[in-house]
Amino acid sequence: MKRNELIQLKELVTKEVERRKRIEKLLESDLVQEYIELTNAKVNKLDSNNIREILKQILFSHSITKTNEIYVCTSAYYMDYEIIYQDTIDYQKNVEINSHRATHKIYTDIESGEEMSATKELDNDGKGQLISTFEQNHIVLNPYNTHQNWNGYYDVKLDFFETAIKDGQAKAKKLVLTKYPRI
C-alpha cells in the first residue's frame, strides 16, 4: 500500500481506539448508567485494545489502491459432470489447494481484496491466465491448504495490517512470508 494510505489507516485506528476509550469512560458515569437502566438500552462492550477487531471494522470500508501483490489462494476446484438421461449437469468440485486435480484456482490480494482467477489450461480462444504463470509471477500463500474459510485469508490479512500499523510494511510482509507457506 502507499505510504499515505498506511498513515491514513494508522490515523483511523487511533481515532477508533480513542472513541472506544471515551465510550468506556462515559459508561462509568452514574447518569449514563441510570439512563441505560431506565430505557432498557442494550450496551455493546467495545474493547479498545482489540486492534484486530478495529482493523476488521475499518478495512470493511477502507480501500487500498496500490498493493504489495501478496495473494492467498482461497479456492481450488475442478469441473465435473453428471449425465442424467439427456441432461448434463456440470458442477465444481472443491479440492485441496495444492491438489494436482485442481483445474481452476482463485487468488485474493491480502490488501485490496481483489480476486484473480487462473486455469490449468487456456480456453479455446486463448484467453485467461494460467495457474503456473500466475503462481510464478506473484507471491501466493497457502496457509491451511483448504478451500474452507477462504484458506485463512482473513488471518493473513489481519496479521499483515496489524504488523504494518505497528512496525511498518516491510516487517508485515516479512511476517506473512515467514509465517505462512507459499505455493
ABEGO torsion letter per residue (X at the ends): XBAAAAAAAAAAAAAAAAAAAAAAAAAABAAAAAAAAAAGBBBBBBBAABAAAAAAAAAAABBBABBAGBBBBABBBBBBBBBBEABBBBBBBBBBAABAABABBBBBBAAAGBBBBBBABBBAAGBEBBAAAAAAABBBBBAAGBABGGGGAAAAAAAAAAAAAAAEAAAAAAAAAAABBBX
